[in-house]
Amino acid sequence: MKVAGMPASTEDFCGPPHAAKLLGLSVGAVQLLVEMLDGLQQWTGQARRRVQAAAT
């Protein structure tokens, strides 16, 4: 499994139940972390667009 960059295939992904087992967390905790990461990526994407717009 790759840590950085885009994965080569869908085989590099696992679902929340498997990830929870690997990490020793509950499935709910893994789902919350995924949702938080998605929100962070959206927030940083919006900030990046604002910076780029201000620079032009």
Beta strands, then each sheet from edge to edge (+ up, - down):
end
